[in-house]
Amino acid sequence: MGGALKKELERIIAAAQQSRELGLECHAGHGLSFDTVTAIAAIPEIRELNIGHFLVGEAIFTGLGPAIIKMRKLMDAARTG
């Protein structure tokens, strides 16, 4: 992971932790893709991932079912280690 990307991920982690401290539920979604979802889904404070826009776009190329299955596998792997 490049330096700029790592710095942005650190900012997202800090924001998610702060949301928990404030009693807020943290959701993420904008910009998530197969390439970015694993790092974001691994943040335990993030309670919901909004990935519909990406999946609909991806479905044009692979079909909705395969796109959902691939995304779900990536998300589950990130949460379970």
Residue frames relative to the residue before (quaternion, step in Angstrom):
aa qw qx qy qz dx dy dz
M 1.0000 0.0000 0.0000 0.0000 0.00 0.00 0.00
G 0.4478 -0.7134 0.4797 0.2458 3.55 -0.82 1.03
G 0.6954 -0.5105 0.3271 0.3857 3.54 -1.26 0.46
A 0.6747 0.4849 -0.3001 0.4686 3.59 0.90 -0.89
L 0.6553 0.5062 -0.3089 0.4679 3.58 0.98 -0.83
K 0.6402 0.5231 -0.3170 0.4648 3.56 1.01 -0.85
K 0.6441 0.5226 -0.3184 0.4589 3.58 0.98 -0.84
E 0.6562 0.4988 -0.3138 0.4713 3.61 0.96 -0.81
L 0.6349 0.5197 -0.3284 0.4680 3.58 1.00 -0.78
E 0.6307 0.5224 -0.3285 0.4706 3.60 1.00 -0.77
R 0.6374 0.5171 -0.3233 0.4710 3.61 1.03 -0.75
I 0.6533 0.5043 -0.3151 0.4686 3.58 0.97 -0.82
I 0.6330 0.5256 -0.3259 0.4657 3.59 0.98 -0.82
A 0.6624 0.4994 -0.3058 0.4672 3.59 0.89 -0.92
A 0.6573 0.5039 -0.3138 0.4643 3.60 0.95 -0.83
A 0.6492 0.5084 -0.3182 0.4678 3.59 0.97 -0.79
Q 0.6443 0.5071 -0.3186 0.4756 3.59 0.99 -0.80
Q 0.6531 0.5061 -0.3160 0.4664 3.58 0.97 -0.82
S 0.6234 0.5325 -0.3534 0.4505 3.60 0.97 -0.73
R 0.6352 0.5179 -0.3297 0.4686 3.60 0.99 -0.77
E 0.6577 0.5193 -0.3052 0.4524 3.58 0.94 -0.91
L 0.6981 0.4505 -0.2561 0.4941 3.58 1.12 -0.66
G 0.5148 -0.6624 0.4018 0.3671 3.56 1.28 -0.06
L 0.5040 0.6392 -0.4252 0.3958 3.56 1.23 0.45
E 0.3934 -0.6770 0.5621 0.2664 3.54 -1.21 0.51
C 0.2651 -0.7962 0.5312 0.1165 3.56 -0.71 1.09
H 0.0674 -0.7725 0.6314 0.0083 3.56 -0.92 1.02
A 0.1203 -0.7771 0.6138 0.0697 3.57 -1.18 0.56
G 0.1456 0.8287 -0.5348 0.0780 3.55 -1.11 0.47
H 0.6783 0.5126 -0.3316 0.4090 3.57 0.73 -0.97
G 0.8282 0.2131 -0.1719 0.4891 3.56 -0.79 1.02
L 0.4871 0.6574 -0.4560 0.3502 3.61 1.19 0.04
S 0.0473 0.7638 -0.6398 0.0714 3.52 -1.10 0.84
F 0.7205 -0.3774 0.3111 0.4917 3.57 -1.24 -0.15
D 0.6835 0.5082 -0.2810 0.4422 3.58 1.06 -0.72
T 0.7817 0.3586 -0.1738 0.4797 3.60 1.07 -0.65
V 0.5595 0.6650 -0.3882 0.3067 3.59 1.11 -0.49
T 0.6126 0.5817 -0.3725 0.3842 3.62 0.96 -0.71
A 0.6817 0.4845 -0.2992 0.4594 3.60 0.83 -0.91
I 0.6847 0.4750 -0.2878 0.4719 3.58 0.99 -0.80
A 0.6629 0.5092 -0.3085 0.4540 3.60 0.92 -0.85
A 0.6236 0.5581 -0.3360 0.4322 3.60 1.17 -0.50
I 0.5679 0.5777 -0.3902 0.4376 3.61 1.23 -0.22
P 0.3699 -0.7889 0.4374 0.2224 3.61 -0.27 1.20
E 0.6361 0.5522 -0.3366 0.4207 3.61 1.08 -0.57
I 0.6019 0.5337 -0.3697 0.4650 3.60 1.19 -0.35
R 0.2422 -0.8282 0.5000 0.0735 3.52 -0.51 1.28
E 0.8118 0.1076 -0.0325 0.5730 3.59 1.10 -0.56
L 0.1742 -0.7564 0.6227 0.0983 3.53 -1.08 0.81
N 0.1885 -0.7740 0.5984 0.0852 3.55 -0.77 1.07
I 0.0619 0.8508 -0.5055 0.1293 3.53 -0.10 1.36
G 0.3445 0.7986 -0.4497 0.2033 3.57 1.28 0.06
H 0.6518 0.5264 -0.3308 0.4343 3.58 0.86 -0.90
F 0.6594 0.4947 -0.3075 0.4753 3.58 0.90 -0.89
L 0.6807 0.5101 -0.3079 0.4263 3.59 0.84 -0.95
V 0.6358 0.5124 -0.3378 0.4680 3.58 0.98 -0.75
G 0.6505 0.5065 -0.3115 0.4725 3.58 0.99 -0.79
E 0.6647 0.5005 -0.2942 0.4703 3.56 0.94 -0.88
A 0.6063 0.5931 -0.3424 0.4042 3.57 1.08 -0.75
I 0.5417 0.6105 -0.4024 0.4147 3.59 1.15 -0.47
F 0.7507 0.4001 -0.2005 0.4859 3.58 1.03 -0.81
T 0.8255 0.2462 -0.0946 0.4989 3.60 0.92 -0.86
G 0.5203 -0.5729 0.4485 0.4471 3.57 1.19 -0.47
L 0.5858 -0.6218 0.3914 0.3420 3.57 -1.06 0.73
G 0.6440 0.5474 -0.3285 0.4216 3.60 0.89 -0.88
P 0.7035 0.4470 -0.2867 0.4723 3.61 0.72 -0.96
A 0.6270 0.5320 -0.3467 0.4513 3.62 1.01 -0.71
I 0.6620 0.4967 -0.3042 0.4717 3.59 0.94 -0.87
I 0.6521 0.5216 -0.3196 0.4479 3.58 0.89 -0.90
K 0.6681 0.4951 -0.3083 0.4620 3.60 0.88 -0.90
M 0.6643 0.4978 -0.3092 0.4640 3.61 0.90 -0.91
R 0.6535 0.5208 -0.3202 0.4463 3.59 0.91 -0.88
K 0.6408 0.5222 -0.3237 0.4603 3.59 0.99 -0.81
L 0.6557 0.5037 -0.3120 0.4680 3.59 0.96 -0.83
M 0.6599 0.5037 -0.3058 0.4663 3.58 0.95 -0.89
D 0.6721 0.4978 -0.3023 0.4572 3.60 0.86 -0.92
A 0.6469 0.5220 -0.3200 0.4545 3.59 0.97 -0.83
A 0.6502 0.5184 -0.3143 0.4580 3.58 1.03 -0.77
R 0.6965 0.4782 -0.2714 0.4610 3.59 1.03 -0.76
T 0.7429 0.4019 -0.2265 0.4850 3.58 1.07 -0.61
G 0.5536 -0.6211 0.3916 0.3931 3.57 1.25 -0.13
